[in-house]
């Protein structure tokens, strides 16, 4: 899975249309191998991004969970702490560890 595609399910507030579109774009870039397609491929590329976004929206609307929704800020702090453990803290910055 592409590391730039973030989980979008079971968050409060729910994933926005922009987040779903960004994930769809990253997915199409990954499987096509194009960061920016040529003019000849642009229409097919854009159509694929739109199709993936529509399917992703339907999927997220249909999924159910018994777990309480995750908080975006808490998850961001946890991700930053994981990155700091893996790569070291950014220069001049302290990392908060989630409780």
Legacy VTK file of the C-alpha trace (Angstrom):
# vtk DataFile Version 3.0
C-alpha trace
ASCII
DATASET POLYDATA
POINTS 99 float
0.000 0.000 0.000
1.193 3.474 -0.784
2.382 5.186 2.394
0.786 8.464 1.298
-2.704 6.961 1.372
-4.089 7.380 4.873
-6.894 5.325 6.437
-10.143 7.287 6.127
-12.671 5.085 7.942
-14.038 5.598 11.443
-12.726 9.077 12.147
-14.471 11.986 13.768
-15.092 14.163 11.861
-15.596 11.839 8.865
-13.306 11.949 5.842
-13.877 14.943 3.610
-14.390 14.869 -0.132
-10.920 16.428 -0.522
-9.287 13.657 1.558
-11.039 10.982 -0.501
-9.992 12.690 -3.751
-6.384 12.972 -2.567
-6.289 9.270 -1.640
-7.829 8.383 -5.015
-5.224 10.460 -6.837
-2.397 8.753 -4.917
-3.857 5.321 -5.713
-4.129 6.059 -9.454
-0.603 7.542 -9.475
0.726 4.411 -7.791
-0.911 1.865 -10.089
-0.373 3.867 -13.305
3.220 4.804 -12.535
2.488 8.402 -13.585
2.921 11.341 -11.273
1.580 13.556 -14.044
0.224 11.789 -17.125
0.849 12.939 -20.673
-1.878 14.864 -22.512
-2.761 11.649 -24.338
-3.429 9.887 -21.015
-4.865 12.809 -19.022
-8.552 12.051 -19.673
-8.207 8.381 -18.720
-6.185 9.336 -15.635
-8.754 11.927 -14.470
-11.649 9.542 -15.107
-9.931 6.832 -13.058
-9.384 9.257 -10.148
-13.076 10.260 -10.235
-14.220 6.618 -10.431
-12.009 5.556 -7.509
-13.255 8.524 -5.442
-16.903 7.573 -6.063
-16.262 3.958 -5.100
-14.302 5.006 -2.007
-17.159 7.281 -0.872
-19.647 4.415 -1.266
-17.343 2.068 0.640
-16.840 4.491 3.529
-20.605 5.126 3.739
-21.347 1.386 3.829
-18.744 0.325 6.417
-19.785 -0.164 10.032
-17.726 -0.343 13.210
-18.413 -1.149 16.842
-15.301 0.806 17.837
-15.667 4.450 18.784
-14.499 6.899 16.094
-10.828 7.841 16.241
-9.814 11.435 16.865
-7.750 12.898 14.014
-5.517 14.994 16.265
-4.731 12.069 18.568
-3.884 9.871 15.590
-1.657 12.606 14.128
0.279 12.862 17.412
0.705 9.069 17.473
1.928 9.038 13.865
4.423 11.796 14.631
5.702 9.857 17.662
6.073 6.678 15.546
8.003 8.620 12.916
10.258 10.129 15.587
11.027 6.665 16.990
11.761 5.397 13.505
13.685 8.347 12.060
14.592 10.473 15.088
12.912 13.705 16.140
12.964 16.660 13.756
15.692 19.188 14.533
14.642 21.589 17.280
11.345 19.851 17.961
10.142 17.789 20.883
7.725 14.927 20.364
4.743 14.410 22.645
3.936 10.808 23.396
0.236 9.956 23.405
-1.320 8.650 26.585
LINES 1 100
99 0 1 2 3 4 5 6 7 8 9 10 11 12 13 14 15 16 17 18 19 20 21 22 23 24 25 26 27 28 29 30 31 32 33 34 35 36 37 38 39 40 41 42 43 44 45 46 47 48 49 50 51 52 53 54 55 56 57 58 59 60 61 62 63 64 65 66 67 68 69 70 71 72 73 74 75 76 77 78 79 80 81 82 83 84 85 86 87 88 89 90 91 92 93 94 95 96 97 98
